């Protein structure tokens, strides 16, 4: 299993919106960055990801699971753009803020710290464990 981070502006699509989609999940559509798209092409059903609220909150608020592999993004007719579907698994016991992540030297190389603008990004196994530890949430 691989781990990822999905960034969203909560005013557009937040954790509560994701939870409301239930087991069906939702397309992670609208991504128009080649690197983020390529990461989605690498994803497999069952991969897990952090759901990250950007803008003011800047925090990991939940865990999601990939429930459909990369397919054409339904929000465009441009066949260059693909997306995966994700479903909510569980909320974090407590949000893990970007400030908390930056303050932890074990997370200094995390993509979120080095390239905070990328909307879909990989997370290493060690980073997954550490962020879940900071959240007081089981990594499983």
C-alpha positions as CSV (number, residue, x, y, z in Angstrom):
1,X,0.0,0.0,0.0
2,X,1.2,3.5,-0.8
3,X,0.3,6.7,1.1
4,X,-0.7,10.1,-0.3
5,X,-1.9,13.5,0.7
6,X,-4.9,15.2,-0.9
7,X,-5.2,19.0,-0.5
8,X,-8.5,20.8,-0.7
9,X,-9.9,24.2,0.1
10,X,-12.6,23.5,2.7
11,X,-14.8,26.3,1.4
12,X,-14.9,24.3,-2.0
13,X,-14.7,20.7,-0.8
14,X,-14.1,19.9,2.9
15,X,-13.9,16.8,5.0
16,X,-17.6,16.9,5.8
17,X,-18.4,16.9,2.1
18,X,-16.1,13.9,1.6
19,X,-17.7,12.0,4.5
20,X,-21.2,12.7,3.1
21,X,-20.3,10.8,-0.1
22,X,-20.1,7.6,1.9
23,X,-18.7,4.3,0.5
24,X,-19.3,5.5,-3.1
25,X,-16.6,8.2,-2.6
26,X,-16.0,11.1,-5.0
27,X,-13.8,11.9,-7.9
28,X,-10.7,14.0,-6.9
29,X,-11.3,16.1,-9.9
30,X,-10.1,19.5,-11.2
31,X,-6.4,18.8,-10.8
32,X,-4.5,20.6,-13.5
33,X,-0.9,19.9,-12.5
34,X,1.0,17.3,-14.4
35,X,3.0,16.1,-11.4
36,X,-0.2,15.7,-9.3
37,X,-1.9,13.9,-12.2
38,X,1.0,11.6,-12.5
39,X,0.9,10.7,-8.8
40,X,-2.8,9.8,-9.2
41,X,-1.9,7.5,-12.1
42,X,0.4,5.6,-9.7
43,X,-2.4,5.1,-7.1
44,X,-4.0,1.7,-6.5
45,X,-7.4,0.8,-5.0
46,X,-6.8,0.5,-1.2
47,X,-4.0,3.1,-1.0
48,X,-4.6,5.5,1.9
49,X,-4.2,9.3,2.0
50,X,-4.4,12.2,4.3
51,X,-7.2,14.7,3.7
52,X,-5.7,18.1,4.1
53,X,-7.6,21.4,4.5
54,X,-5.7,24.2,2.9
55,X,-6.3,28.0,3.2
56,X,-6.7,29.2,6.8
57,X,-6.8,25.8,8.6
58,X,-3.8,24.2,7.0
59,X,-4.2,20.8,8.7
60,X,-4.6,17.1,8.1
61,X,-8.1,16.4,9.2
62,X,-8.9,12.9,8.0
63,X,-7.9,9.7,6.3
64,X,-9.2,8.6,2.9
65,X,-8.9,5.6,0.7
66,X,-8.5,5.3,-3.1
67,X,-11.6,3.5,-4.3
68,X,-11.1,3.8,-8.1
69,X,-7.9,4.1,-10.0
70,X,-7.1,6.9,-12.5
71,X,-9.7,7.6,-15.1
72,X,-10.8,10.6,-17.2
73,X,-11.7,13.6,-15.2
74,X,-15.4,14.2,-15.7
75,X,-15.0,18.0,-15.3
76,X,-13.2,18.4,-18.6
77,X,-13.2,17.2,-22.2
78,X,-9.4,17.4,-22.3
79,X,-8.1,13.9,-22.2
80,X,-4.8,14.9,-20.6
81,X,-6.5,15.1,-17.2
82,X,-7.3,12.1,-15.0
83,X,-8.4,11.6,-11.5
84,X,-9.0,8.9,-8.9
85,X,-12.0,8.4,-6.6
86,X,-11.5,8.6,-2.9
87,X,-13.7,7.8,0.1
88,X,-13.5,8.9,3.7
89,X,-12.2,6.3,6.2
90,X,-12.0,8.2,9.5
91,X,-11.3,11.7,10.9
92,X,-8.1,12.4,12.8
93,X,-8.6,12.4,16.6
94,X,-7.1,15.9,16.5
95,X,-6.0,17.9,13.4
96,X,-2.3,18.0,12.5
97,X,-1.5,21.5,11.4
98,X,1.2,22.5,9.0
99,X,2.9,24.3,11.8
100,X,3.1,21.0,13.8
101,X,4.4,19.2,10.8
102,X,7.1,21.9,10.1
103,X,8.1,21.8,13.8
104,X,8.8,18.1,13.8
105,X,12.3,17.4,12.6
106,X,11.3,13.9,11.5
107,X,9.1,15.5,8.9
108,X,11.6,18.0,7.5
109,X,11.7,16.2,4.1
110,X,8.0,15.7,3.7
111,X,6.7,17.0,0.3
112,X,4.1,19.2,2.2
113,X,7.0,21.0,3.8
114,X,9.1,21.4,0.7
115,X,6.3,22.0,-1.9
116,X,3.2,23.0,-0.1
117,X,1.4,24.1,-3.3
118,X,1.2,20.6,-4.8
119,X,-2.4,19.4,-4.4
120,X,-1.7,15.6,-4.6
121,X,1.6,14.3,-3.2
122,X,3.2,11.2,-1.9
123,X,3.7,10.4,1.8
124,X,6.4,8.0,3.0
125,X,5.5,5.1,5.3
126,X,7.5,6.8,8.1
127,X,5.7,10.1,7.5
128,X,2.4,8.3,7.6
129,X,3.2,6.8,11.0
130,X,4.5,10.1,12.4
131,X,1.5,12.2,11.3
132,X,-0.9,9.6,12.7
133,X,1.0,9.6,16.0
134,X,0.7,13.4,16.1
135,X,-3.0,13.1,15.5
136,X,-3.5,10.4,18.1
137,X,-5.0,8.3,15.4
138,X,-4.3,4.7,14.5
139,X,-2.4,4.5,11.2
140,X,-4.5,1.4,10.2
